[in-house]
């Protein structure tokens, strides 16, 4: 019974009478209010800030505690409300000082903690991550598109119909079919070559990447005139233009074996004629055979080498009984072009001279088959060791075969900025072939396998065991080549060996890191 009465009493609001500056006011609050709530209520009644200091005094002047438990009173015994004005009503000056202090403290915290820098860095990182994420998303989409396109392209290329068409290698159905240029002359402009370009064209360091197709045609035309071949074979100027145009159009757009490679080999041959002073050794007819053989040595190359032709049993391999099928095809296309009177640069020679020219060109183009490399090089070495004779026809024939072989694979003789892009082109063509061989279940050469070969490994063995020995032997006949060609090859070999050592070190470091990570995982387990 007593507890119930106490509970009801606690729920009855307290009523307090106040005297605020002579004005009587009554406030009510619950007995369960906190002292802070009561203080805020009194401040509101007095019309002052909640932060003001409020003191209550009874009629006797005694202080009264500001709380919900303060004694009840009446209007007669109202508590006098005393407000500390300085604390409750801070002046504008004090406010300004306080704001200044707060600002200074904030600035000091900002400087000490580097808030601005952190904010800028975080904003920059977030922006960078967003851009990176966006780029990666776009890249992933592009990669998927490329994969789909490559897959469709491979399927199309490897279909039965396309395979049969490829294997024919554009060989005309009838042997008497003439090859003509798709455009007549003069369609490419007549360029005036500066004396600087004319001299530069004779150098092994000539940069073949700076010239467009029409410019290369003009430079080739200049070579025929400068060597006196136009006069020697009584070549009509339009016939020469048509011949060069037709040769250009019968090179395919392969990554490596294309018209630019043809021009590269021909320019190197032209350079060697001048560098070795072959004009004092060979007749103009022999120089014409050398230059024309270099020009035609890879005509209509399909981008897949003899090994593929033979293993895949293509029409070329069948036609030429697996004996240098590509080189035989290059010769056949060359003389099919020449068989057209409009393109026949040897049309004004007598039958015996033409026969000698034809035999010479066939001999040189067939010599570019790398399957015959050791045979030709070993025989030439014997002639050099026993005493090379420029008056000996057999010696000269092997010299000319070595010259076209050197020109055919001479890229590493040139400066690195000229030679290195050719390595990328060659590897791209190799990878195309090895991918096809894997698809067709044919043997794959390790130096063509994208999973096994790298740029340095592809070049080190080739330079060390093929290029340097061959150029060194030729340099014994023409000493000038030791500085201009053999030395650049040695420098290229050193460069690729350094690159391989660097790549091996990176692989070893990565391997050790992975091994340490595995050990750490085992220890934690």
C-alpha positions as CSV (number, residue, x, y, z in Angstrom):
1,X,0.0,0.0,0.0
2,X,2.8,2.4,1.0
3,X,4.8,1.5,-2.2
4,X,1.8,2.3,-4.4
5,X,1.4,5.8,-2.8
6,X,5.1,6.5,-3.3
7,X,4.9,5.6,-6.9
8,X,2.0,7.8,-7.6
9,X,3.7,10.7,-5.8
10,X,6.8,10.3,-8.0
11,X,4.7,10.7,-11.1
12,X,3.2,14.0,-9.9
13,X,5.1,16.9,-11.6
14,X,7.0,19.2,-9.3
15,X,5.8,22.8,-9.3
16,X,8.4,25.5,-8.4
17,X,7.8,29.3,-8.1
18,X,10.5,31.6,-9.3
19,X,11.4,35.2,-8.9
20,X,13.2,36.3,-12.1
21,X,14.2,40.0,-11.7
22,X,11.0,40.7,-9.8
23,X,8.8,38.8,-12.2
24,X,7.0,35.8,-10.7
25,X,7.0,32.7,-12.8
26,X,6.0,29.1,-12.2
27,X,7.7,26.0,-13.8
28,X,6.8,22.4,-13.7
29,X,9.1,19.3,-14.2
30,X,9.0,15.6,-13.5
31,X,10.6,14.3,-10.4
32,X,12.6,11.9,-12.5
33,X,14.3,14.7,-14.6
34,X,18.0,15.1,-14.3
35,X,19.6,18.1,-12.8
36,X,20.8,19.2,-16.3
37,X,17.2,19.1,-17.6
38,X,16.0,21.2,-14.6
39,X,18.9,23.7,-15.2
40,X,18.0,24.0,-18.9
41,X,14.3,24.5,-18.0
42,X,15.2,27.3,-15.6
43,X,17.5,28.9,-18.2
44,X,14.6,28.9,-20.7
45,X,12.4,30.5,-18.1
46,X,15.0,33.1,-17.4
47,X,15.5,33.7,-21.1
48,X,19.3,33.0,-21.0
49,X,21.6,30.5,-22.7
50,X,21.7,26.9,-21.5
51,X,25.4,27.5,-20.8
52,X,24.6,30.3,-18.3
53,X,25.3,29.7,-14.7
54,X,22.0,29.7,-12.7
55,X,21.8,29.9,-8.9
56,X,18.6,29.7,-6.7
57,X,18.1,31.3,-3.3
58,X,15.1,31.0,-1.0
59,X,13.4,33.9,0.9
60,X,16.0,33.5,3.7
61,X,18.9,33.9,1.2
62,X,20.0,30.3,1.5
63,X,21.2,28.5,-1.7
64,X,18.9,25.9,-3.2
65,X,20.2,22.9,-5.1
66,X,19.1,22.9,-8.8
67,X,17.6,19.4,-9.1
68,X,14.3,17.6,-9.4
69,X,14.3,17.0,-5.6
70,X,14.3,20.7,-4.7
71,X,11.6,21.6,-2.1
72,X,8.2,22.8,-3.2
73,X,7.4,26.5,-2.6
74,X,4.7,29.0,-3.1
75,X,4.4,32.3,-4.9
76,X,5.1,34.0,-1.5
77,X,8.2,31.9,-1.0
78,X,9.4,32.0,-4.6
79,X,13.1,31.1,-5.3
80,X,15.1,34.1,-6.5
81,X,16.9,33.2,-9.8
82,X,20.4,34.6,-10.1
83,X,22.1,34.4,-13.5
84,X,25.9,34.9,-13.9
85,X,25.6,37.4,-16.8
86,X,29.3,37.3,-17.9
87,X,29.2,33.5,-18.4
88,X,25.7,33.4,-19.9
89,X,26.1,36.3,-22.3
90,X,29.6,36.3,-23.7
91,X,30.6,39.5,-25.5
92,X,31.2,39.8,-29.2
93,X,34.9,40.3,-28.5
94,X,35.1,37.2,-26.4
95,X,33.3,35.3,-29.2
96,X,35.8,36.5,-31.7
97,X,38.7,35.5,-29.4
98,X,37.2,32.1,-28.9
99,X,36.7,31.6,-32.6
100,X,40.3,32.7,-33.3
101,X,41.6,30.2,-30.8
102,X,39.5,27.4,-32.2
103,X,40.7,28.3,-35.7
104,X,44.3,28.3,-34.7
105,X,44.0,25.0,-32.9
106,X,42.3,23.5,-36.0
107,X,45.0,24.8,-38.3
108,X,47.7,23.4,-36.0
109,X,46.0,20.0,-36.0
110,X,45.6,20.2,-39.8
111,X,49.4,20.9,-40.2
112,X,50.5,18.4,-37.7
113,X,48.4,15.6,-39.1
114,X,48.8,16.7,-42.7
115,X,45.0,16.5,-43.2
116,X,45.0,18.5,-46.5
117,X,47.8,16.4,-48.0
118,X,46.2,13.2,-46.9
119,X,42.9,14.4,-48.3
120,X,44.5,15.3,-51.7
121,X,46.4,12.1,-51.8
122,X,43.3,10.0,-51.0
123,X,41.3,11.9,-53.6
124,X,44.1,11.4,-56.2
125,X,44.3,7.7,-55.4
126,X,40.6,7.2,-55.5
127,X,40.5,9.0,-58.9
128,X,43.4,6.9,-60.2
129,X,41.8,3.7,-59.0
130,X,38.5,4.6,-60.7
131,X,40.3,5.4,-64.0
132,X,42.3,2.2,-63.7
133,X,39.2,0.2,-63.1
134,X,37.5,1.8,-66.0
135,X,40.5,1.2,-68.3
136,X,40.8,-2.4,-67.1
137,X,37.1,-2.9,-67.9
138,X,37.5,-1.5,-71.4
139,X,40.7,-3.5,-71.9
140,X,39.0,-6.7,-70.8
141,X,36.2,-6.0,-73.3
142,X,38.7,-5.4,-76.1
143,X,40.6,-8.5,-75.3
144,X,37.5,-10.6,-75.4
145,X,36.6,-9.0,-78.8
146,X,40.1,-9.8,-80.1
147,X,39.9,-13.3,-78.9
148,X,36.6,-13.9,-80.6
149,X,37.9,-12.3,-83.9
150,X,41.1,-14.3,-83.8
151,X,39.2,-17.5,-83.1
152,X,36.9,-16.8,-86.1
153,X,39.8,-15.9,-88.3
154,X,41.7,-19.1,-87.4
155,X,38.7,-21.2,-88.0
156,X,38.2,-19.5,-91.4
157,X,41.8,-19.9,-92.4
158,X,41.9,-23.6,-91.3
159,X,38.7,-24.5,-93.0
160,X,39.1,-27.1,-95.8
161,X,38.3,-24.7,-98.5
162,X,40.8,-22.0,-97.4
163,X,43.4,-24.6,-96.8
164,X,43.2,-25.8,-100.4
165,X,43.4,-22.2,-101.6
166,X,46.4,-21.4,-99.5
167,X,48.3,-24.5,-100.5
168,X,48.0,-23.5,-104.2
169,X,50.1,-20.4,-103.2
170,X,48.5,-18.4,-106.0
171,X,50.1,-20.6,-108.7
172,X,48.2,-19.9,-111.9
173,X,46.2,-22.9,-113.3
174,X,48.0,-22.6,-116.6
175,X,51.8,-22.3,-116.9
176,X,51.4,-19.9,-119.8
177,X,49.3,-17.4,-117.8
178,X,51.0,-14.0,-117.8
179,X,51.5,-12.0,-114.6
180,X,50.7,-8.3,-115.1
181,X,50.8,-5.4,-112.7
182,X,47.4,-4.3,-111.4
183,X,48.3,-0.7,-112.2
184,X,50.2,0.8,-115.2
185,X,52.9,3.4,-115.1
186,X,53.6,6.1,-114.5
187,X,51.3,5.9,-111.4
188,X,54.0,6.6,-108.8
189,X,55.6,10.1,-108.8
190,X,59.1,10.8,-110.1
191,X,61.2,11.5,-107.0
192,X,64.3,13.6,-107.2
193,X,66.9,12.0,-105.0
194,X,69.3,14.3,-103.1
195,X,73.0,13.5,-103.3
196,X,72.9,12.7,-99.6
197,X,70.2,10.0,-100.2
198,X,72.2,8.6,-103.1
199,X,75.3,8.1,-101.0
200,X,73.3,6.9,-98.0
201,X,71.7,4.2,-100.2
202,X,75.1,2.6,-100.6
203,X,75.6,2.1,-96.9
204,X,74.8,-1.0,-94.9
205,X,73.4,1.2,-92.1
206,X,70.6,2.5,-94.5
207,X,67.4,2.7,-92.6
208,X,64.7,1.0,-94.7
209,X,61.8,1.9,-92.3
210,X,61.6,5.5,-93.4
211,X,60.5,4.9,-97.0
212,X,57.0,4.4,-98.5
213,X,56.3,1.8,-101.2
214,X,56.5,4.3,-104.1
215,X,59.7,5.7,-102.7
216,X,61.2,2.3,-102.5
217,X,60.3,1.7,-106.1
218,X,62.0,4.9,-107.1
219,X,65.2,3.9,-105.1
220,X,65.2,0.5,-106.9
221,X,64.9,2.2,-110.2
222,X,67.8,4.4,-109.3
223,X,70.0,1.3,-108.6
224,X,69.4,-0.1,-112.1
225,X,70.3,3.2,-113.7
226,X,73.3,3.9,-111.4
227,X,74.9,0.5,-112.0
228,X,74.5,0.9,-115.7
229,X,72.1,-2.0,-116.0
230,X,69.5,0.0,-118.0
231,X,72.2,0.7,-120.6
232,X,73.7,-2.9,-120.4
233,X,70.4,-4.6,-121.1
234,X,68.9,-1.8,-123.2
235,X,65.9,-1.6,-120.9
236,X,63.0,0.7,-121.8
237,X,62.2,3.0,-118.9
238,X,58.5,2.1,-118.9
239,X,59.3,-1.6,-119.0
240,X,61.6,-1.2,-115.9
241,X,58.8,0.7,-114.1
242,X,56.3,-2.0,-114.9
243,X,58.7,-4.8,-113.9
244,X,59.3,-3.2,-110.5
245,X,55.6,-2.6,-110.0
246,X,54.8,-6.2,-110.8
247,X,57.4,-7.4,-108.5
248,X,56.1,-5.3,-105.7
249,X,52.5,-6.5,-106.2
250,X,53.6,-10.1,-106.1
251,X,55.0,-9.9,-102.6
252,X,52.3,-10.8,-100.0
253,X,51.6,-8.8,-96.9
254,X,53.3,-11.1,-94.5
255,X,54.8,-9.9,-91.2
256,X,58.4,-10.6,-92.5
257,X,58.5,-11.9,-96.0
258,X,57.1,-8.9,-97.7
259,X,58.1,-6.2,-100.2
260,X,60.0,-4.2,-97.6
261,X,62.1,-7.3,-96.9
262,X,62.7,-7.6,-100.7
263,X,63.8,-3.9,-100.8
264,X,66.0,-4.5,-97.7
265,X,67.9,-7.4,-99.3
266,X,68.2,-5.6,-102.6
267,X,69.6,-2.5,-100.9
268,X,72.1,-4.5,-99.0
269,X,73.2,-6.2,-102.3
270,X,73.6,-2.7,-103.9
271,X,75.6,-1.6,-100.8
272,X,77.9,-4.6,-101.0
273,X,78.5,-4.0,-104.7
274,X,79.8,-0.6,-103.8
275,X,81.5,-1.5,-100.5
276,X,83.4,-4.5,-102.0
277,X,84.0,-2.6,-105.3
278,X,82.4,-5.5,-107.3
279,X,82.3,-3.3,-110.3
280,X,86.0,-4.0,-110.8
281,X,85.5,-7.7,-110.5
282,X,82.1,-8.6,-112.0
283,X,80.6,-7.7,-115.4
284,X,77.5,-5.5,-115.5
285,X,75.5,-8.6,-116.6
286,X,76.7,-10.4,-113.4
287,X,75.7,-7.3,-111.3
288,X,72.3,-7.3,-113.0
289,X,71.9,-11.0,-112.1
290,X,72.8,-10.2,-108.4
291,X,70.5,-7.3,-108.1
292,X,67.5,-8.9,-109.9
293,X,68.0,-12.1,-107.9
294,X,67.8,-10.2,-104.6
295,X,64.7,-8.3,-105.9
296,X,62.9,-11.6,-106.8
297,X,64.3,-14.0,-104.1
298,X,61.1,-14.2,-102.1
299,X,58.3,-13.5,-104.6
300,X,54.9,-14.7,-103.5
301,X,56.2,-16.1,-100.3
302,X,53.1,-17.5,-98.4
303,X,54.6,-16.8,-94.9
304,X,55.1,-20.6,-94.1
305,X,58.5,-22.1,-94.7
306,X,59.7,-25.2,-96.6
307,X,59.4,-27.4,-93.5
308,X,55.7,-26.6,-93.3
309,X,55.2,-27.1,-97.1
310,X,56.8,-30.5,-97.0
311,X,55.1,-31.7,-93.8
312,X,51.7,-30.4,-94.8
313,X,52.2,-31.9,-98.3
314,X,51.1,-28.7,-100.0
315,X,50.8,-28.2,-103.8
316,X,54.2,-26.5,-103.8
317,X,55.9,-29.4,-102.1
318,X,54.2,-31.9,-104.5
319,X,55.0,-29.8,-107.5
320,X,58.7,-29.5,-106.7
321,X,59.1,-32.9,-105.1
322,X,60.0,-31.5,-101.6
323,X,63.2,-29.9,-103.1
324,X,63.3,-26.2,-102.1
325,X,59.6,-25.8,-102.9
326,X,59.5,-22.1,-102.0
327,X,62.7,-21.1,-103.7
328,X,61.6,-22.9,-106.9
329,X,58.3,-21.1,-106.7
330,X,60.0,-17.7,-106.3
331,X,62.0,-18.4,-109.5
332,X,58.9,-19.5,-111.3
333,X,57.0,-16.4,-110.4
334,X,60.0,-14.2,-111.3
335,X,60.2,-15.6,-114.8
336,X,56.5,-15.6,-115.2
337,X,56.7,-11.8,-114.7
338,X,59.6,-11.6,-117.1
339,X,57.7,-13.6,-119.7
340,X,55.3,-10.7,-120.0
341,X,56.8,-8.5,-122.8
342,X,55.6,-5.4,-120.9
343,X,57.7,-6.3,-117.9
344,X,60.6,-8.1,-119.5
345,X,63.7,-6.1,-118.6
346,X,65.9,-8.6,-120.5
347,X,63.7,-8.6,-123.6
348,X,66.3,-6.8,-125.7
349,X,69.1,-9.4,-125.0
350,X,70.1,-12.1,-127.4
351,X,69.0,-15.8,-126.6
352,X,72.4,-16.9,-125.3
353,X,72.6,-13.9,-122.9
354,X,69.1,-14.4,-121.7
355,X,69.8,-18.1,-121.0
356,X,72.9,-17.1,-119.0
357,X,70.9,-14.6,-117.0
358,X,68.1,-17.1,-116.3
359,X,70.6,-19.7,-115.2
360,X,72.4,-17.2,-112.9
361,X,69.1,-15.9,-111.3
362,X,67.9,-19.5,-110.7
363,X,71.2,-20.5,-109.1
364,X,71.2,-17.5,-106.7
365,X,67.6,-17.7,-105.6
366,X,67.9,-21.5,-105.0
367,X,71.0,-20.8,-102.9
368,X,68.8,-18.8,-100.4
369,X,67.3,-22.1,-99.1
370,X,68.8,-22.5,-95.6
371,X,68.7,-26.2,-96.0
372,X,71.7,-25.8,-98.4
373,X,73.6,-23.4,-96.0
374,X,76.3,-25.8,-94.8
375,X,76.8,-27.2,-98.3
376,X,77.5,-23.8,-99.9
377,X,79.5,-22.4,-97.0
378,X,81.8,-25.4,-96.6
379,X,82.6,-25.4,-100.3
380,X,83.3,-21.6,-100.3
381,X,85.6,-22.1,-97.3
382,X,87.6,-24.7,-99.2
383,X,88.1,-22.2,-102.1
384,X,89.2,-19.5,-99.7
385,X,91.6,-21.8,-97.8
386,X,93.2,-23.1,-101.0
387,X,93.4,-19.6,-102.5
388,X,90.3,-17.8,-103.9
389,X,90.6,-16.9,-107.6
390,X,88.4,-14.2,-109.1
391,X,89.2,-15.6,-112.5
392,X,87.8,-19.0,-111.6
393,X,84.1,-19.2,-112.7
394,X,83.3,-21.9,-110.0
395,X,84.8,-19.7,-107.3
396,X,82.9,-16.7,-108.5
397,X,79.6,-18.6,-108.6
398,X,80.0,-19.6,-104.9
399,X,81.0,-16.1,-104.0
400,X,77.8,-14.8,-105.6
401,X,75.8,-17.4,-103.8
402,X,77.4,-16.3,-100.5
403,X,76.7,-12.7,-101.3
404,X,72.9,-13.2,-101.8
405,X,72.8,-15.4,-98.7
406,X,74.5,-12.7,-96.6
407,X,72.1,-10.0,-98.0
408,X,69.1,-12.2,-97.3
409,X,69.9,-12.6,-93.6
410,X,71.8,-9.3,-93.0
411,X,69.4,-7.5,-90.7
412,X,71.6,-7.8,-87.7
413,X,74.4,-6.0,-89.6
414,X,72.3,-2.8,-89.5
415,X,72.0,-0.5,-86.5
416,X,69.9,-1.9,-83.6
417,X,67.0,0.6,-84.2
418,X,66.8,-0.8,-87.8
419,X,67.4,-4.5,-87.1
420,X,65.3,-5.0,-83.9
421,X,61.9,-4.4,-85.5
422,X,62.7,-7.2,-88.0
423,X,63.2,-9.7,-85.2
424,X,59.6,-8.9,-84.0
425,X,58.3,-9.3,-87.5
426,X,60.1,-12.6,-88.0
427,X,58.9,-14.0,-84.6
428,X,55.3,-13.0,-85.5
429,X,55.5,-15.0,-88.7
430,X,57.1,-17.9,-86.9
431,X,54.4,-18.0,-84.3
432,X,51.7,-17.9,-87.0
433,X,53.3,-21.0,-88.5
434,X,53.8,-22.9,-85.2
435,X,50.2,-22.2,-84.2
436,X,49.0,-23.6,-87.4
437,X,51.3,-26.6,-87.1
438,X,49.9,-27.3,-83.6
439,X,46.4,-27.1,-85.0
440,X,47.1,-29.5,-87.8
441,X,49.2,-31.9,-85.7
442,X,52.4,-31.2,-87.5
443,X,55.9,-31.1,-86.0
444,X,56.8,-27.7,-84.4
445,X,60.3,-26.3,-84.4
446,X,61.3,-25.0,-80.9
447,X,62.7,-21.8,-82.4
448,X,59.2,-21.0,-83.7
449,X,57.2,-22.0,-80.6
450,X,55.8,-19.0,-78.8
451,X,55.9,-21.0,-75.6
452,X,59.6,-21.7,-75.8
453,X,61.4,-18.9,-77.7
454,X,62.3,-15.3,-76.7
455,X,63.9,-12.5,-78.7
456,X,67.4,-13.0,-77.3
457,X,67.3,-16.8,-77.5
458,X,66.1,-16.6,-81.1
459,X,69.0,-14.4,-82.1
460,X,72.0,-15.6,-80.0
461,X,72.4,-19.0,-81.7
462,X,71.6,-17.6,-85.1
463,X,74.2,-14.8,-84.9
464,X,76.9,-17.0,-83.3
465,X,76.6,-20.1,-85.4
466,X,75.2,-18.9,-88.8
467,X,75.8,-15.2,-89.4
468,X,79.3,-14.5,-87.9
469,X,80.9,-17.7,-89.4
470,X,79.5,-16.8,-92.8
471,X,80.4,-13.1,-92.8
472,X,83.9,-13.9,-91.4
473,X,84.6,-16.2,-94.4
474,X,83.4,-13.5,-96.9
475,X,85.5,-10.9,-95.0
476,X,88.6,-13.0,-95.8
477,X,88.0,-12.2,-99.5
478,X,86.8,-8.6,-98.8
479,X,88.6,-7.3,-95.8
480,X,86.5,-4.2,-95.6
481,X,83.6,-6.3,-94.4
482,X,85.3,-7.1,-91.1
483,X,84.7,-3.6,-89.8
484,X,81.5,-2.7,-91.6
485,X,79.6,-6.0,-91.1
486,X,81.4,-8.6,-88.9
487,X,82.0,-6.1,-86.0
488,X,78.3,-5.0,-85.9
489,X,77.4,-8.7,-85.7
490,X,79.7,-9.2,-82.7
491,X,78.1,-6.2,-81.0
492,X,74.6,-7.5,-81.7
493,X,75.6,-10.9,-80.2
494,X,76.9,-9.2,-77.1
495,X,73.7,-7.1,-76.8
496,X,71.4,-10.1,-77.0
497,X,73.6,-12.1,-74.5
498,X,73.3,-9.2,-72.1
499,X,69.6,-9.1,-72.6
500,X,69.3,-12.9,-72.0
501,X,71.4,-12.6,-68.8
502,X,69.1,-9.9,-67.6
503,X,66.0,-11.9,-68.3
504,X,67.5,-15.0,-66.6
505,X,68.3,-12.9,-63.5
506,X,64.7,-11.7,-63.4
507,X,63.3,-15.2,-63.8
508,X,65.7,-16.5,-61.0
509,X,64.6,-13.7,-58.7
510,X,61.0,-14.5,-59.3
511,X,61.6,-18.2,-58.8
512,X,63.3,-17.6,-55.4
513,X,60.5,-15.3,-54.3
514,X,57.9,-17.9,-55.1
515,X,59.9,-20.5,-53.3
516,X,60.2,-18.3,-50.2
517,X,56.5,-17.7,-50.3
518,X,55.8,-21.5,-50.4
519,X,58.2,-22.0,-47.5
520,X,56.4,-19.4,-45.5
521,X,53.0,-21.0,-46.2
522,X,54.4,-24.4,-45.1
523,X,55.7,-22.9,-41.8
524,X,52.4,-21.2,-41.0
525,X,50.6,-24.5,-41.7
